[in-house]
Amino acid sequence: LKAAQVRFAPPALSSPEPIARRNLPVARRGMNIFGQLVGVLACCASGAAASGAAGGYLPLPSMAKAGEESFDQIAAVHKDTTVGMSASMQSNPLQFATLTDFWCAWELTDRKRAPALLIDDMQIEYEPYVQGIVPQIKLLVEAFRARGLPIFWSTWWRWGPDDGFFNTMDRFYGPIGTATPANALYNHNTERGGDVLVDVGPVTEEERKRVMHKSYSLDMFDERPMHWLVPAAQGTLHSELQKLGVDTVVQVGAWTDDCIISTAFHAFSLQYDVVLVEDGVSTASKQHFNAIEVMRGAAAKVLFAKDVADYINKGLPVVAPAVPRSSKSFGGRASAMAPAASGGVEGDVGHGGHAQRTTFPPEVANLLNTVIVGSLGLGLGYFWGHRRGEVAAHKDFSSRALLF
């Protein structure tokens, strides 16, 4: 039977006033996901080269400042108006994907792992838009902390076009409306907007040394220069993870279709196994589920927070994988809807106990589809013809009665 993608409205999150750089489906939120991946791949290439350099960084290219003077002039005049902005306020229908072509073959338990938790942009500025994922992230923070496993945080550190970090993102969002909440690039809570939310934030001085401030890149691995909350001769995120022997990264936070997906693909290119926590990421865009499906089909193991926390709390067990496996689980929400790998009529249970959907061979599905559609057509045709016959008979009877 034909599969269809069903669009839903996003969960409503209360907010007195939109204040986040990604609080609206503005320009970046509306970017085509495939066009965005081109930028991701370019970012990964440059970031990987930077990580391999002697100092761990590449100098900021001069083109980052291109057009800054004229930008500032326009911003000074038009910062308080939204007229002419490259942004649009609209509803946020979300898309739930039910099918995918590829998914991750490995399981967390396949081998001995050294994981780290990466928490992106869970900051006060975005609290109204990420509060729904706080409980899941808190569950993971507690699990990682209890096992002594590393946690790294990043926060977005932009405050306006004149904050000294002018770059290509300023040009993308444009100089109009920079002081309005409709501008998604800058933090508008200038007092504490960049602080990590207390419920999922660092609690020790050692953890505070693992909080980074991003100003130039969406990607946690690609930042030049890297600013740390507590400077202690840290390098890039990649170099810090390598010092700890990390080989698997678990991603949570915001925003799914830019920072999360950028970091996932860069981590993948750096040879980390990537775990995306599906109920631990958020965005304000209709591309949320599209981004998850792209990561699921190309770079990440997609799981629920509880699955990852259980794995951590059980001591990172290693279980020899069954080969061949009867089926592969998509992971996360799609596990309950995934077709069996054989393509035949088969029921199975994937990783985490999620039941697989029973499917039929294509020829059987096509036959059933034809029969059902044909039956519906015959039924409707019969009903319509029968109804028209009744109407005609009634008119004929009325005409005869009048003549009589």
N, C-alpha and C positions, 0 to 999 in steps of 0.2 A: 504494500500500500504506500502511496505517496507520502513522504515525510514533509512536514512544513515547519517553518520557524515561526514561533508565536511571540509577539511583542507584548510586553507588559510595561506598566508604569513603574518607576523606581519606588522603593520604600520611602515614605514621607519622613523627612527629618526636620524637626522644629528648629527654627532659627529666627531671631528677632530681626536680623538684617543680613543679607549675603555679604560676606567679608573676605572670602578666600580667593586666591589667585585662580583656583579651579572650581569656584563655587557655582559657576554658571556654565551651560553648554556653549562657551564662547569659542573663539576661533579654533584653539587647539582641540577643544572637546569635539568640534565638528570635523576635524581632519579625517580624511579617509585613512583607514587603518593600514592599508597597503602602502600608501604614500609615506606614511609615518615610518614604516619599517625601513625604507630607504635611508632615512635619517638615522635610524637606530644602527644599521649596519655601518654607516660612515662613522658614527660615534664610536662603535666598537673597534673599528680599525685604528682610529687615532688614539683611542684610550689604551689599546693593547700596546701600541708602540711607545706610549708614554710610560706605561708600567715597566717596560723593558729598558728604558733609558737609565743611565747611571744614577741620576738624581730622582728618578721616578716620575718626572714631570716634563712636559714640553712647554716652551714659552708661549704666552698668549699671543696668537697671531694678530698682526696690526689691523687686519680687516675687521676684527671684532669692534673696533671703534669707528668704523666707517659711517658717516652720516650723523655723528653724535651732535655736532654743532647745530645743524638745521633741526634736528629732532628736539633739542632743548628749546629752541626758539618757538617752535609750534606748540610744544608742551606747556610753555609758560603762558600762552594765550588761551589754549583750549583745554586745560587740564580738568576743568569742572563741568564740561559738557559731554554728553554721550552722542551728540549729533555727528554723524560721519565716522563713527567707530567701526572697525572691522570686527564687530561682535554682534550677536543676536540673542535676545532673551526669548526663550521658547520652552515648551514642555519637554520633558525628558523621557520618552518611551525607551525602554530597555529591551534588548533582544536576547532571548534564551535559545542558545543553539542546542540541538538534540543529536546531531550527527557530526562526525569528524572523520578525516581520512587516516590520520596518524596519531599515535599517542606514545607515551613513554613506556618502554619495555621493562625497565628495572623497577625494583621495589626497594624501600628503605632497608629492609631486612636482608637484602641480597649479599651484603658485605659489611665489614667493619667500617664505620664512618666517623668522621670528625666534623660535626655540623656547627654552623653559626647562624644566629637569628639576625636578619637585617630588617630594621624597622624604619620605614621611609615616611617622612612628613607627618607624623602623628603629633601635631603641634597645636597650640592654643588657637592660632589663626583659623584653623580648619575644623575646630571642634564640632560645630553644628553639622558637618558633613561626613565626619568619620566616627561619630559617637556610636553608631550601630555596630562597628567592628571592634570596639574597645574590649568587650568581654572575651572575645576569641583571642585577641592579641595578649591580653593579660594572662590568660591560661597558658600561652606559650612562654611568656616571660617568666612566669613562676616555675615552669618545668625546666627551662634552660638554666635558670638561676640555681635551682635546687641541685642540678647535676654538675654545676660549675662550668657550663658551656658558655662560650662568648656570645655577647649581644652587642650589636652596633646600631647606632641611631643616626639619622640624618634629618636636618630641618632646612626648609627653604629660606634663604637669607637675602631677599630682595625687598627694598623699601621705597623705591621710586627711581625715575630715570636719572636722577642726580646723586645716586648713592655710591657712585664710583665703580659700578659693576656693569656698565653699559655693554651690551653685546648683541648678537643676532636675534635673541628673543625679544629685546626691546623693539627692534625693527619689525618683527613679525606682528606683535600686538599693536604697534603704532603709537603715535604721540598724543592722540586724542583720548580724553577721558582717563588719563593716568591716575587722577586722584579720586576716581569714582569706583565703587565696588564692582562695576562691570568690567574693569580691567583685571584680568586673571593673573597677571605676572607678579604684582607686588603685594607684600603684606600691608594691610591697612591698620592693623592693631600694632601701633608703633611702640607700645610699652612692653607687651609680653607675647606678641604674636609668634615669635620664633622659638618660644620655650616648648620643650617636650611636655605632653600631657602627663600629669602626675601619676595617673593610674598605670601607665605603661613606661614611665621614664626611669632613668638611672637613679640608684639609691646610694651607691658607694663612690668614692673618689676614683677608683679604678674604672668603674662604669662611666663616670663623667668624662674620662679621657677617651672614651669611644663614641663621643657625640660629635658629629661633623656638621659644618654649615656649608650649604651649597649655594652658589651664586651664578655659576656659569653653565652648569650642565644638569640635565634631568637625571643623568646616570650616576649612581652612587660610586661607581668605579672610576669615573672620568671627571675629575675636578681639578682645575688649575687656576690658581694654586689651591691646595686643600687647606681649609681653615678648621681647626679643631676647637671645641669649647674650652678644653684644658690642654694647652700645648705641652707636649712631652716628647718632642723629636719624633712624632709619628710621620709615617710616609703616606702612601696612598692606601685606600681600603684594601686593595689586593696585597700590598706588601705586609700590612698588618695581619691579614688573614693567613698569609704564608708563614709568618713568624709563629703562628699558633697551630700550624699544620692542618688548617681547615681544608676540607675537600668537598663539602656539601653546604649550600646556602639555602636557608628557608626565608622566603620573602613575604612580608606583610606591610600594610600601610596604604598610602595614597601616592599618586593616582594611577589606577590600573592601566590606562591607555597612554601614559607618557613615562613617568618615573619608574613605575614597576616594570613595564615591558622593556624599557631601555636597559635597566639594570639586569633583567633576566637574560637578555641576549648577550650583553657584555660578559656576564658571569659564565654563560655557556661557552663563549669564545675563549675565555680564559681557562676552560676545562673543568669548571666546577659542575657538579650535579646540582640542578636547580629544582627546588620544591616551591611551588606557588600555593599559598594557602587561600583557597577560593573564598571562604567566608571570613577572610582576614584582610581583604583588599577592597578599596572603594574608589569611586570616581563620580563626577557629576555629569557624565556623558552617556549618550546612548551607545557609545562604543565600548562600554564596560565588558559586556559578554563577548563581543567580537574580539577584544584584546585577550581575554582569557582563552578563547578557542585558538587564537593564533599561537599563544604560548604553549597551550596543551598539545598542539599539533606540530610544534617545531623545537621546543627547548626545555619544557618544564614538566615535572611530575606534579599534577594538580590534586591536592588533597584537602580535607577538612582539618581545621585546627585540632579537633579532638583526636583524629588519627595520628597526627604528628606528636601531640602531647603524650598520648598513650605510649607511643614508640620511645619517646625520651624517658618517660617515667618508668618504663620497664627495663631501662638500662641499655638501650640501643642493641637489642638482640639481633643475632645473625642466624638466619634460617636458609639452608641451601635451597636455591630456587628449583622448582620442578621444571624439567625440560623433557619433551615440549610441554608448554602450558596449554590447557584446553581453550583458554581465552585470555584476553588481556583487558584489564580494567582501565577505563579512561581516568578514573580518579575523581574525587570531588562529586559535584552534583550530577555529572554525566554518568557516573557509575551505575546509577539506578535505571539509566535509559540506554546503556550500551548494548549493541548487538553482539552476539557470539562471534568469535573470530573465524569460525569455520564457515559462516554464512548459511548454515543449514538450520533445521528446526532443532534448537538446543537451548536448554536453560542452564545457567551457571551462576556462580557467586564470585564476584571479583574481590579484590583487596579491600579490606575494611568491612566485608560482609554485605556489600551492596549487591542486590540481585540484578542479574543481567536480563535484558529484554529478550523474549523468545522471538526469533525471526524466521522467515521463510526464504527459500531459494528465489531468485529473481523471476524465473518463469512462473512459479506458483503465485507469487505476488501479482504479476501482471495479469494472470488468468483471473484471480480473485477480483482484482481491480475492474476488469472488463465485465465480469458477471454482476458485480455490485452496481456499477454505473449503468449497465444495461437494464438491470432490474428496476432501478430507480426511474429510468426513462420510461419503461413500459408502464410502471405504476402511475407515474404522473400523467402519461398520455391517456391511460384508461380513465383516470379520475377526471381529467379535463374533458374528454369526449363524452363521458357519462353525464357530467354536469351540464355541458352544452345541450345534450339531448333532452335533459329534464327541463331546461329553460325554454327550449323550442316547443316542447310538448305543452308546457304551461301557457305559452303565448297562443298556441293553436286552440287550446281549450277555451281560453278567454275570448278569442275572436268568435268562436262558434256560439258561445253563450250570449254574446252581444247580438249576434244575428238572430238567435232564437227569441 
